[in-house]
Amino acid sequence: MWEIPQLSGMRVPGLVFASERMMTEIVKDEAIRQVMNVAHLPGIQRYSIGMPDIHWGYGFPIGGVAAMDVEEGVVSPGGVGYDINCGVRLLRSDLTAGSLAGRLPELVAALHREVPSGVGSTGFVRLAEKDVEKVLREGSRWAASRGFATEEDVAFTESGGCFPGADSDAVSDVAKRRGRDQLGTLGSGNHFLEIQVVSDVYDASTAAAFGLVAGSAAILIHSGSRGLGHQVCTDYLDDMQAGMKRHGIAVVDRQLACVPVRSAEGKAYLGAMGAAANFAFANRQLMTHTVRRVFRRVFGEHVSLRVVYDVCHNIAKFEEHLVGGAKGKRRTVLVHRKGATRAFPPGHDALPPALRSAGQPVLIPGSMGTCSYVLVGTDRAMAETFGSSCHGAGRAMSRTRARAETTPDRLLAEMERRGIHVRGRTRSGLTEEQPDAYKDVNVVVETVHGAGIARKVARLSPLAVMKG
């Protein structure tokens, strides 16, 4: 834990989780300056926090956490990000990695064909105007009402797959049009669908509670709210520039545009953000439906794919936390998590009953061709980070530099040498996501594990990767 002193204008210190070696690289990036900038925001509590996957982002760093007092604090779209409720969902299967071996090329080809990916991709569901409104209000529950989700799927999704306070009326018509045909699609950039094997188990009892068995196959889906969420962020950033003038708020970086949590503008943004989050929940649920359909066609109707958990990355949520250290009081705060994931401990009442004794699964994907991890939330996270952990490996180089560092042919040859099947919408898009473009996920995970804000449960190794 590295503390950034509370310099002039900062309302709280900064706090960054990193190994010493990682910190020598992190300080070269603008992300540390962004941690300090966030510390200037009205109503921020205790610390402006950076996770070990921290890197430069819009306003807030990616890998940033900030909790705001609900009466005196602000809400900032830059603390959520453009891809509202970008998140990950883990499915466990009753198949072994060995049973997949001879069928992987067929399976990956089918998934690539039936789970649309790339910019502007459209899904198998065409939503009428009234259905768009229902998706924005109901999230995964809308998917369940249409036969695309089970009650178990809904229960094992953060917030029960339906974000409290979602307001479809706060979403612009432009945003709704952008999302209408995109439900059930992967998108572009770092979004992916990955077939994995549970290669290592570190905590047998917690792994059993999560249904993870060594040698079994699993599927990790990473996607968000697509064009709809992007448009919501764009719309409200414009509104908040004007809102700051009305509320007399000045920020050190215009990308930190914000308004009071309790203001009309703040309530409108939070309602629209919740609606976009519901769209993302439904989006990952429809991809789950497609993945199940493909697996059952290839391996038979008996195949079981069950949700371990679905967790948000880019979100702001009202939560109760102990503010002010051990002698502080429990209060409701608005926790911004941007490129960070919730990490609630055993016994927390926000968890579904079946997971409550074990704690919340924390899903940490690595980069293409590297491993991913399942961790579990801890009491230490509640005490130090407002119940938060990292969300992935974190970029180490720009997309432009990543493209210059390798070629599609060289990258694909390396993946083939490792025994990993790779499919992508474009060849250049693959090079942007090459493994070296990201930090070492093993070091990132060891950092949060060592700090005690999440505890290792299992490691997942890739068998096949489908990139947006």
N, C-alpha and C positions, 0 to 999 in steps of 0.2 A: 504494500500500500504506500503510494507516494503522495504526499500532501503538497499542494501548491499554495503558498502563503496567501492570505487575504490582503491583496494589495489595494491601493487606492481605488475606490469605486466598486470593488467586489463586495457583495453582501455576505458571502460565505467563502470558505476556502475551496480549492479544487481537490479532488481525490482520484488518483489513477491507479488501477491494478495492473501491474506489469512486472515481469522479471527484469533484472538489471540489464541483461542483454537486450531485451525488447525495448527498454526505456531509451537506450542510446539511439534507437531508430525512431521511436515515437517522437522524440523532441525535435527531429528534423522536419517533421510534418506540421502543418498549420493546426492540427487537431488540438494541441495543447493550448494554443491561443484561443481556440473556440471553447474549450472547457472554461477558460478564464472569462471569456465574453459572456457565457451563459450565467456565470456566477454574479453578473451585474443585474440580472432580471429581478423585478419587484416580486417579493413574496417567496423567493427560493428558500428552501429549508436545508439546513445542515451542511450539505456539500453539493457542488457541481461534479458529477461522477463520470469517469471514463473507464470503460472496460478494456481488457487486453487486446481486443480486436479493433480498437479505436483507430479511425482515420478521418481525414478531412471530409466534411459534408456540407450541406446547405444550411448555414446558420449554426445549428448544433452539429457537433461531430457525430459521425456514425459510430455507434458504440457508446452513446451518451445517455445518461439518466439524470433527470432533475425533477424533484417533487416541489410543488407549489402550494402555498397556503390558499385555501379556496376563497377566503374573504379578501385578502390583500394581494394575492398573487395573480399571475397572468397565464394565459394559454397561448402557445406559439406553434403555428403549423410547421415551422422549421424544426421543432422538437419532436415531430411525428414523422415528417418526410412526405415525399410525393407519393410513394407507393404505400398508401394507408393499409395497415394490416397485411403487409407482406409478412408471411409466416411460413412455418413448416408443419407438415403432418407426417407422422410415422405410422405405417401399417405393418403389422406382424402377420406372418403366414404359417401354415402348417406344412409348407414345403421345405425340403432341405436344399442347400446350395447344390449338392450333387445331382438332385433330380432336375435342376434347371439346366445343367451344363450343356446337354445336347440340343436344347430347345431355345437357348438364349438368342441366337440370330433371328429366329422366327418371332420370338416374343418382343424383342426390341423393335423390329420392323413394324409389327402390329401396333405397338404403343406409339411409335413415332407417327404412324399414319392416322391413328384415331384420337390421340391427344394433341389438338392443334397447338402449334408453337410459333413464336416470332411476332414481330410488330404487326398489329392489325389483324391477327388471326381471329377466326370466328368459331364458335362452338356448335354442338349439335342441337342446342336448345335455342329457339328463336322466341324472345320474350315480347308479348304484347305490352302495351303501355301499363295496363293494370297489374301485370305480372312483375314488371320492373319495380313498381311501388311495393309489392309484397316482398320481393327479395330484399329490398332496402330496409324494410321494417322487421323481417322475420329471420333473415340469414339462413342458417342450416335448417331451421324449422320449416321454412318454405320448401327446401329440398326434400325433407321427410314427408311433407304433405303431397308431394308429387311422386313419391316412391323411389327417390334417388338416395335416401339416407335411412338408416335404422335409428331407433331410439338410442341404441348404444353409441352410434356415431356421434349423435348430438351431445350425449352426456359426457363424452371424452374429448370434447372441444372446449377450449377456453371460453368462459362466459356462457357455456351451454350453447355455443354457436349463434347466440343472439345478443348483440351489444345493447346494454341498457341505455335508454335515452336516445336511440337512433331516431332521426327525423327525416323522412324522405322528402318532406316539403322544403327542407333547407338545402337540398341538392339541386343544382341548376339543370335546366332542360338539356343544355349542351352535354353535361356530364352523363345524364341518363341516356342520351343518344349514343354516346361513346361506349357505354357499357352494355347496351341492349343485346348485341350479338356476341359478346365476349365471354359469357359465362361458360365455364368448363374448359378454359384455355390456359396454357402455361405462360405465355408471354415471352419476353426476350431478355437480353442481358444475362444476369446471373441466376435466373430462374432455371429450375431443373426438375427432372424426375429420375430417380436413381434406384436401381435394383441392387440390394446389398446382402451381405451375409453377416450374421452375428458372430464375429470372429473371436471376441474376448469378453468374458464376464468378470467384473471386478467385485460386484456385490451380489451374491447369489440370491439372497432373500428379496432384495428390491427388484432384481431382474425378473424373478418369478412373479412378483406382484404386477409387473408390467407385461408379463406374458412373453418375455424374451428368452429364447433357448439357444445355446451355443450351436452353431452349424445351421440354424434355420435362416430362411430368406426373409428379407424385409424390403419395404418400399418407402422411400422418403420423397415427399413432394414439396417443392419450394415455389410458391407463387403468391400473388397478392390481388389487389383490387383493379388491376389493369388500367385502362384509359379513364375509367370512371373515377377512381381514386386520385389519379394524377390531376384530373380536371378540378376536383373538389379542392385540392391543395392550391392550384393556380388561382381559382376564383377567390378563395379566402385570403390569400396573401395580398391580393389587390385591395380587398376590403379593409384589411388590418393596417395597411399603410395610412389610410384615411382615419381609421379608428384610433390610432395612436395619437393623432393630433387632437381628436375630440377629447381623449382621456388624459392628455398632458403627459404621455409616456415618451421618453427618449431612450434609444438603445445605441450601443457602441458599434453595432453592425446591422445595417438595414435588413439583412436576411433573418434577423431575430424579431421581425415584426410580430407584435403581440397585442393583446387587449386583456382587460381584467376578466378573470374566470366567470364572474357573476354578471358581466355586462351582456347586453342584448347581442352584441357581435360575438362574444365568447360563447354564449349558449347556442347561437346559430351554427358556429363552426363545429362545436362538439356534437351537435345533432347530426350535421352532415358527415363528420368524421365517423360517427357510429354507424350511419347508414352505409358508408363506403366499407367499413369493417365487416358489416353483414354481407355485403356483396362478395368480399374476399372469402369469408367462411363458406358461402354457397359455392363459390368458384372452386375451392379445393375439394368440396364435397362432390361436385359433379365430376371432377377429374378422378376422384376415388371410385365413383360409380363406373366410369369408363375403364379404369385399371382392373377392377373386379371382372367386368365383362370380358376383357381381353384374356386375363389369366384363366378364367373358366372355359373359354373357348379353346385355349391351348392345352390346358391340363385337366379339364373335366369340371363338371358342375359341383363336385364335392369340395373344391378348393375353398379354403377359408382365409379371408383377408380382413383382419379386425383392426380398428383404430387403437393405437397405443395412446396417442394424444395429438392435439392440434394446438399450436401456441403462436401467439402474435409476436411480431418483431417491432413494427412501427405503429405506436398507439399512445394515447393519453387516457389514463383511467383514474376514476375516483376510488381510492383505497384507504383503509385505516392503517396507520403506522405509528410507531412510537417515535415522537419527534423530540429532540433535545437530549438524546443519550439515555443512559440507564435511569436517570431520575426524571425523565421527561414524561409527557402525557400522550396517550393515544389520541390521535386526531385524524380527521379526514383530510387527505391531501390529493392533489391532482398529479399523478406520476407520469411524466413524459418518458417513454422508452423509445429511443430511435436507434435501430440496429442493436437492440438489447432485448432480452427475453425475461419473462417473469420466472421466478424461482422460489415458489412458496414451499414451506416446510411441511413435514408430517403434522396432521391434526388441523390444518387450516380449513375453515368451513367453506372456502371458495372451491375446494376440490370435490370431485364426485365421490360418493361414499366408498366406491370400490378402490379408490386411490388414497383415501384420507390417511390411512395408517402408514402408508409408504412415503407419501410426499409427491410433489408435482414432477412429472417427467420434464427435463430440460433437454431440448434437442439441439445439438450443435453440429451442423454440417461442416465438412471440410471443403477443400477445393476439388475440382475435377480430378479424379484419379487418386485422391488421398482418402483417408478414413474419416468417418463421422463418429460422433459420440452421443450416448444417452447418459445424462447425469440426473441428479435429483436435487430439489431445492432444500435449503437448510434454514435453521433458526439464525445462523450467522448472517445470512443474506438479509433477513428481516431487520437485523440490528444495524447492519452496515450500509446496505445498498437499496433500501426500500423494496426488498424482496426481488432483486434483479440479478441477472447474470449476463454473460456475453451471448452473442447470437450466432457466431460463426468464426471463421478464421480471420476475416478482415483483409481488405485489399492491401497489397504491399507495393503495387505499381499501377500506373494509369493504364487504361485500355489501349491507348496509343502505343505506349512503351511495350505492353504485353504483345501486341501484334508484331512489333519490330523485333522481338526477342526470339521468335520461332516462326515456322511456316506450318500450314495445315498438314502437309504431308509428314513433316518431322514429328508433329504432335501426335497424329494418328498412329504413326509407327511406334512411338513410345508407349501409347496406350495399349496397342496390340501386344507389345512385348510384355507388358504387365498383365495381359490376359483380360483387359477391360474393353467391352464393346462400347463404342461411342457413336451417337448420332446427333446431328445438329441441324438447325434450319439453314445456316450458312457456314461455310468453311472459315471465313474471317471471324465470325462470331465465336467459333471454338477457340481460336488463338487468343482472343480477349480474355478467355476464362481458363487459360492454361494454369497448371498447378502452381508454377512459380510466381504467378501474379498475386498470390495470396500469402499471408503469413503461415507459419507452420502451425496447423491446428493442434498438434500434439502439445506444443509449448503453450498455446493459448489455454487449452483445457487444463494442463498441469498447473497453470497460474491460478485459475479460479478454484480448482480443487485444493491447491495448497493454501489459498487464502480462506478456504472454508465457506465460500458463498454458493458453491454447488459441489456435489460429490459424485465421482465417477461411478457409473453402474455398468456400462457395456460399451464396447467399441464395435463399429460396423464398417466392414471393408467393401469396396465397390466391386460389383460384377458387370454392371452396365450403366451407362450414363446417357440421358437424353437431355440436351441443352436447348434453351430457348434461343 
